[in-house]
Amino acid sequence: MNVLIAMDSFKGALSSERAGKALERGILRTSGHQTTVCSVADGGEGSVHALAACVKGEYKTWQCRDAFHQRITVRTLLFKEGESLCCAVEAADIFGLHNCEVSSATAATASTYGLGELLNQLHGHAIHKVLLFLGGTITTDGGLGVLQGLGIRLYDQMGNVLPDDCNPLFAFDHWDEEAFQTVRKKLGDMKLLVGCDVCAPLYGKEGCVLTYSAQKGANAMQMHKLEQQLHLLEQRSARNLMQEGCGAGGGCAAGLHILGAELTFGYELINRYVRLEQRLHTADLVITGEGQMNHQTLQGKLPIRIAQAAKKEGIPVLAVCGQREVDCDALTAYFQGIFTIQQGIYPLHEALAHTEEYLEETGYQLLRLITMAAGIPHTVLKES
């Protein structure tokens, strides 16, 4: 049996590649199977690492602010497409959630300003194309921080300039139109592709505030205000920001779209280089998964994308995860089975520490069961 393993990263524990390799070790403890591990991502954590496995490039570091306005060093991937110099950026490296403790103060403070700073530097470095992977962020500012980082002044209703050391969405009313047009024209020299990790629109029931802002620290009062402000942002932009993906990164995708960026899904952007469909042609079984599978997975997260691609080829798909939302029956429509790797009830830090060995054991048990059920002659290899 040919098994294609295409795992998302297990946030806080393993990269896509390490998660896949762990499963592979378990599968290869039974004989009669061939495996292929494919590093993939959906725009969230590990996207640049997955891309680096597919292209020849080099890492370069830059200085900018993080979500809380502290100077940090950000690593990006530079590579060439023909004569064009490209740069891959992971937004979470600038303003990622990273298992941070959050509160209402987080929602009031976190900003995407640093990304605007970085885009300015990339433009000055003669970058022709930027691949920005947008997922796993701690911000909900509609991308207005990006505008500030690019030098565009934002104002409140009284005409006061908004400070650049907080979430500008709360008090936003309008921007300096002349500066906005100047920056938009400048960025036109640099193709900006945004790989969104979710298909969420900007606002509404499935938008970035009502679906994601609570996990980023926003309280009920803040959520109400932010939701109102996103409607205002759409009005000021005179654009439709309810298209799929605009809610990614706490609405950062919408702000980038206003500036002329092309929005796509992170998986599709990565897949231009990974070419997963070609690998599916020789697969008998696909195994995918991520750290948590829940209702947010249905918003176009990587396991769903993998399952959809496999379904087109008529290939069965299994999902493996650290934790599964019990009442999310809609997930079962995409997979022949969903399996958690937990070997018992442990504190989170302990479970994360053992993710690799749990994945290996799960891979071993799954393929052993499948082999026996299919009546395929097999031999269990002795552990060294």
C-alpha positions in Angstrom: 0.0 0.0 0.0 1.3 3.5 -0.9 0.6 5.9 1.9 0.8 9.7 1.3 1.3 11.6 4.6 0.5 15.3 4.4 0.2 16.6 8.0 -0.2 20.2 9.1 2.0 21.3 12.0 1.0 20.5 15.5 1.1 24.0 17.0 3.6 24.3 19.8 4.9 20.8 19.3 6.0 19.7 15.8 6.4 21.1 12.3 4.5 19.5 9.3 7.6 17.6 8.3 8.3 16.2 11.9 4.7 15.2 12.4 4.7 13.4 9.0 8.0 11.7 9.8 6.7 10.5 13.1 3.7 8.9 11.5 5.9 7.4 8.9 8.1 5.7 11.5 5.0 4.0 13.0 3.7 2.9 9.6 7.1 1.4 8.6 7.0 -0.7 11.7 4.7 -2.9 9.7 5.9 -4.3 6.3 4.3 -4.1 2.9 3.8 -0.4 2.8 5.5 2.5 1.0 5.3 6.0 2.4 5.8 9.6 1.1 5.9 12.5 3.5 4.9 15.8 2.0 5.5 19.0 3.9 2.4 21.2 3.6 0.7 24.1 5.3 -2.4 26.2 5.0 -1.0 29.7 5.6 -0.5 29.2 9.3 2.5 28.2 11.3 5.1 26.3 9.3 4.1 27.6 5.9 7.5 29.1 5.0 9.3 25.9 6.2 7.0 23.8 4.0 7.8 26.1 1.0 11.5 25.9 1.7 11.3 22.1 1.1 10.1 22.8 -2.4 12.2 25.7 -3.7 15.9 26.6 -3.7 16.3 29.7 -1.6 18.0 31.3 1.3 16.8 32.8 4.6 17.2 36.6 5.3 16.4 38.4 8.4 14.7 41.9 8.9 13.9 44.1 11.8 10.3 45.2 12.6 7.8 45.5 15.5 5.9 42.6 16.9 2.2 42.7 17.8 3.0 44.5 21.0 5.4 47.1 19.5 8.7 45.6 20.5 11.6 45.3 18.0 12.1 41.8 16.8 14.0 39.9 14.1 11.9 38.2 11.4 13.2 35.5 9.1 11.9 35.3 5.6 12.7 33.0 2.6 14.2 34.6 -0.6 14.0 32.6 -3.8 13.9 33.2 -7.5 11.2 32.5 -10.1 13.0 33.0 -13.4 14.6 36.5 -13.0 12.1 37.6 -10.4 13.2 37.8 -6.7 10.5 36.5 -4.4 10.1 36.6 -0.6 8.0 34.3 1.5 6.8 35.7 4.9 4.9 34.2 7.7 2.7 36.8 9.4 2.7 34.7 12.6 6.4 35.4 13.0 5.5 39.0 13.4 2.2 38.9 15.3 1.5 35.3 16.0 -0.7 33.9 18.8 2.0 31.4 19.9 0.1 30.0 22.9 0.3 33.5 24.5 -1.9 34.2 27.5 -4.5 36.7 26.2 -6.9 39.2 27.8 -8.9 42.3 26.8 -5.6 44.2 27.0 -4.2 42.0 24.3 -7.2 42.9 22.0 -6.7 46.6 22.7 -3.0 46.6 22.1 -2.1 44.0 19.4 -1.4 45.5 16.0 -0.2 44.5 12.5 2.1 47.6 12.3 5.2 45.5 11.9 4.1 43.9 8.7 3.7 47.4 7.2 7.3 48.1 8.2 8.5 44.9 6.7 6.7 45.5 3.4 8.4 48.9 3.1 11.8 47.2 3.5 10.9 44.5 1.0 10.0 47.1 -1.6 13.3 48.9 -1.0 15.1 45.6 -1.5 13.7 45.2 -5.0 11.5 42.2 -4.2 9.2 41.5 -7.2 6.8 39.1 -5.5 5.8 38.6 -1.8 4.1 35.4 -0.6 2.5 36.3 2.7 1.1 33.4 4.7 -1.6 34.8 7.0 -2.7 32.5 9.9 -2.2 31.9 13.6 -2.3 35.6 14.4 -3.0 37.4 17.7 -4.4 40.6 16.1 -7.9 41.8 15.2 -7.2 45.2 13.6 -8.6 44.8 10.1 -5.1 45.4 8.7 -5.1 49.0 9.7 -1.8 48.6 11.6 -0.3 47.6 8.3 -1.4 50.9 6.8 0.2 52.7 9.7 3.4 50.8 9.3 3.5 51.8 5.6 3.2 55.5 6.6 -0.5 56.1 6.2 -2.0 58.3 8.9 -5.2 57.2 10.4 -7.7 59.5 12.2 -10.6 59.3 14.6 -13.9 61.0 14.3 -12.5 64.2 15.7 -9.7 64.3 13.2 -7.0 63.3 15.7 -4.2 61.2 14.4 -4.4 57.7 15.9 -1.3 56.5 17.8 0.7 53.6 16.4 1.2 51.7 19.7 -2.3 50.2 20.0 -5.0 48.5 18.0 -6.1 51.2 15.6 -9.4 49.6 14.7 -11.2 50.6 17.9 -11.0 54.4 17.2 -10.6 54.4 13.4 -12.8 56.7 11.3 -10.8 57.5 8.1 -7.3 57.6 6.6 -5.2 60.2 4.8 -6.5 59.5 1.3 -3.5 61.1 -0.5 -1.0 59.0 1.5 -3.1 55.9 0.9 -3.1 56.3 -2.8 0.6 57.0 -2.9 1.4 53.8 -0.9 -1.0 51.8 -3.0 0.7 52.9 -6.2 4.1 52.2 -4.7 3.1 48.7 -3.7 1.8 48.1 -7.2 5.5 47.5 -8.2 5.6 44.5 -6.0 3.1 41.6 -6.5 1.6 40.7 -3.1 0.0 37.3 -2.8 -1.8 36.6 0.5 -2.3 32.9 1.5 -5.2 32.9 4.0 -5.6 30.0 6.4 -9.4 30.3 6.6 -12.2 31.2 4.2 -13.8 33.6 6.7 -15.3 36.9 5.4 -14.4 40.1 7.2 -17.5 40.4 9.5 -20.7 38.6 10.4 -21.4 35.3 12.0 -18.4 33.6 10.4 -16.2 36.7 10.3 -12.9 37.4 12.1 -14.5 39.0 15.2 -17.4 36.7 16.1 -15.4 33.5 15.2 -11.9 34.2 16.4 -11.4 37.4 18.5 -12.5 35.8 21.8 -9.5 33.4 21.6 -7.4 36.4 21.1 -8.6 38.1 24.3 -11.5 40.2 23.2 -14.4 40.5 25.7 -18.0 40.9 24.7 -18.0 44.7 24.7 -14.8 44.8 22.6 -16.2 42.3 20.1 -19.3 44.4 19.6 -17.2 47.5 18.9 -14.8 45.7 16.6 -17.6 44.2 14.6 -19.1 47.7 14.1 -15.7 49.1 13.1 -15.2 46.4 10.4 -18.4 47.6 8.7 -17.0 51.1 8.8 -13.8 49.9 7.3 -15.6 48.3 4.4 -17.5 51.6 3.8 -14.3 53.6 3.8 -12.6 51.3 1.4 -15.6 51.3 -1.0 -14.8 47.6 -1.7 -16.5 44.3 -1.0 -14.6 42.8 2.0 -17.0 39.9 2.5 -15.3 37.7 0.0 -13.7 34.5 1.3 -10.5 35.0 3.2 -10.9 38.7 4.0 -11.3 37.7 7.7 -8.0 35.9 7.9 -5.4 37.2 10.3 -8.1 39.2 12.3 -9.1 41.0 9.1 -5.5 41.7 8.1 -6.3 40.1 4.7 -8.9 42.8 4.1 -6.5 45.6 4.8 -4.0 44.0 2.4 -6.7 43.5 -0.2 -7.6 47.2 0.0 -3.9 47.9 -0.8 -4.1 45.8 -3.9 -3.0 42.4 -2.7 -4.4 39.2 -4.3 -6.1 36.9 -1.8 -5.9 33.1 -2.1 -5.9 30.2 0.3 -2.7 29.3 2.0 -2.9 25.7 0.9 -3.4 26.7 -2.7 -0.5 29.1 -2.6 1.8 26.4 -1.1 0.5 23.8 -3.5 1.7 25.8 -6.5 5.1 24.6 -5.4 4.3 21.3 -3.6 2.0 20.0 -6.4 0.2 17.6 -4.1 -2.1 16.4 -6.9 0.8 14.8 -8.7 1.7 12.8 -5.6 -1.9 11.7 -5.2 -1.7 9.8 -8.5 0.3 7.0 -6.9 -1.3 7.0 -3.4 -3.7 4.3 -2.1 -4.3 6.1 1.2 -3.8 9.6 2.5 -3.3 10.6 6.1 -3.6 14.2 7.1 -4.4 16.1 10.3 -3.5 18.9 12.7 -3.2 19.6 16.4 -6.9 20.4 16.9 -9.8 19.4 14.7 -13.0 21.4 15.3 -15.5 23.7 13.7 -12.7 26.0 12.6 -11.2 23.2 10.6 -14.3 23.4 8.4 -13.3 27.0 7.4 -10.9 25.7 4.8 -8.1 24.5 7.1 -5.4 22.2 5.7 -7.0 18.8 6.5 -10.2 19.8 4.6 -8.2 20.9 1.6 -6.2 17.7 1.6 -9.4 15.6 1.9 -11.1 17.5 -1.0 -8.1 16.9 -3.2 -8.0 13.2 -2.4 -11.7 12.8 -2.9 -11.3 14.1 -6.5 -8.9 11.2 -7.1 -11.1 8.7 -5.3 -8.5 8.1 -2.5 -9.6 7.4 1.1 -8.4 9.8 3.7 -7.8 9.4 7.4 -7.3 12.3 9.8 -5.0 12.2 12.9 -5.1 15.0 15.5 -4.2 15.8 19.1 -7.7 16.8 20.0 -11.1 16.5 18.3 -14.2 18.5 19.0 -16.7 15.8 20.0 -19.9 17.3 18.5 -18.5 18.4 15.1 -20.2 15.7 13.0 -19.7 17.8 9.8 -16.0 16.7 9.9 -16.9 13.1 9.3 -18.2 13.9 5.8 -14.6 14.5 4.7 -12.8 11.6 6.3 -13.1 7.8 6.4 -12.0 8.1 10.1 -10.7 10.7 12.5 -8.3 9.5 15.2 -6.8 11.3 18.2 -3.3 10.4 19.3 -3.7 10.8 23.0 -2.6 7.8 25.1 -4.3 9.0 28.3 -5.4 12.1 30.2 -2.4 14.4 30.7 -1.7 18.1 31.3 -1.3 20.0 28.0 2.5 20.6 28.5 3.0 16.9 29.0 0.9 15.9 26.0 2.8 18.4 23.8 6.1 16.9 24.9 5.1 13.4 23.8 3.4 14.4 20.5 6.1 12.8 18.4 5.9 9.4 20.1 2.1 9.4 20.2 2.0 10.1 16.4 4.4 7.2 15.8 2.3 4.8 17.8 -0.9 5.9 16.2 0.6 5.4 12.7 1.7 1.9 13.7 -1.7 0.9 15.1 -3.7 2.4 12.2 -1.8 0.6 9.5 -1.6 -2.6 11.5 -5.4 -2.5 11.7 -5.9 -1.6 8.1 -3.5 -4.3 6.9 -5.3 -7.0 9.0 -8.8 -5.8 7.9 -7.8 -5.9 4.2 -6.3 -9.4 4.6 -3.0 -8.2 3.3 -0.1 -10.5 4.4 2.0 -8.5 6.8 4.8 -8.8 9.3 5.3 -6.6 12.3 8.9 -5.6 12.5 10.6 -6.0 15.8 11.4 -2.7 17.5 15.1 -2.1 17.9 
